[in-house]
Amino acid sequence: MKERITPDGRYFVVRGRLWRRANPSLPIERRDSLIRDLVNARRAVSNALRSGDAAELAAARKAVDVAKIGLGERGPVWWTDGAPDLNRHKVKTSPYAEWYEKATTA
């Protein structure tokens, strides 16, 4: 199944779970910079896993977290209407269940 984005643009669905999307109001330059940071941090995680260096792995995972928080994928939510964060929740038990059912059967 292809990636599905919720109607409000807050999440995408992968294997039945909601994953928070990046803040769409980030300036493009900032977003691009954070994405580069994220790619580099993920590469560092991979390298640390291969090397077996626990300290390097911890630092790389922290760098991934910092980039994801900057993008709005983790940490405080980027929307302002008070809606809860449903990141990693099952879509079928969320307020998006009806939308998802229609989207996947269409």
C-alpha positions in Angstrom: 0.0 0.0 0.0 1.2 3.5 -0.8 1.8 6.1 1.9 -1.4 7.8 3.1 -1.4 11.3 4.6 -4.2 12.2 7.0 -6.6 14.9 5.7 -5.2 17.4 8.2 -1.7 16.7 7.0 -0.4 15.9 10.5 0.4 12.3 10.0 1.2 9.6 7.4 0.3 6.0 7.8 2.7 3.1 7.5 1.6 -0.4 8.3 -1.4 0.8 10.2 0.4 3.3 12.4 0.4 7.1 12.4 3.7 8.9 12.1 3.9 12.6 12.6 5.0 14.6 9.6 7.4 17.6 9.6 6.1 21.0 10.4 4.9 22.4 7.0 5.4 26.0 8.2 9.2 25.6 8.5 11.1 27.9 6.2 12.4 25.8 3.2 16.1 26.6 4.1 15.6 25.5 7.7 13.8 22.3 6.6 16.5 21.4 4.1 19.2 22.0 6.7 17.4 19.7 9.2 16.9 17.0 6.6 20.6 17.1 5.8 21.3 16.8 9.5 18.9 13.9 9.8 20.5 12.0 6.9 24.0 12.5 8.3 22.8 11.4 11.8 21.2 8.3 10.4 24.4 7.5 8.5 26.3 7.9 11.7 23.9 5.5 13.5 24.6 2.9 10.8 28.4 3.4 11.0 28.2 3.2 14.8 26.2 0.0 14.6 28.8 -1.6 12.3 31.7 -0.4 14.5 30.1 -1.5 17.7 31.0 1.8 19.4 28.4 2.4 22.1 29.3 6.0 22.7 29.3 6.8 19.0 25.9 5.1 18.7 24.4 7.1 21.6 25.7 10.4 20.1 24.4 9.5 16.6 21.0 8.6 18.0 20.9 11.8 19.9 21.6 13.7 16.7 18.7 11.9 15.0 16.5 12.9 17.8 17.6 16.6 17.7 16.9 16.7 13.9 13.5 15.1 14.2 12.5 17.5 17.0 13.7 20.4 14.8 11.6 19.1 12.0 8.5 18.8 14.3 8.3 15.0 13.9 9.0 14.6 17.7 8.7 16.8 20.7 6.0 19.4 21.0 3.4 19.3 18.3 3.5 22.0 15.7 -0.3 22.5 15.4 -2.0 25.0 17.7 -5.6 23.7 18.0 -5.0 21.6 21.1 -5.4 18.2 19.3 -3.4 15.4 21.0 -0.3 13.9 19.5 -1.2 10.5 18.1 2.3 9.7 16.8 2.8 5.9 16.6 -0.8 5.2 17.5 -2.7 2.6 15.5 -4.8 4.4 12.9 -7.7 2.0 13.4 -8.1 3.2 17.1 -7.7 6.9 16.3 -10.0 9.6 15.2 -8.7 8.9 11.7 -10.2 5.3 11.6 -13.1 6.1 9.4 -11.0 8.1 6.9 -8.4 5.3 6.8 -11.0 2.7 6.2 -12.4 4.7 3.3 -9.0 5.5 1.9 -7.9 1.9 1.9 -11.0 0.5 0.3 -11.3 3.1 -2.4 
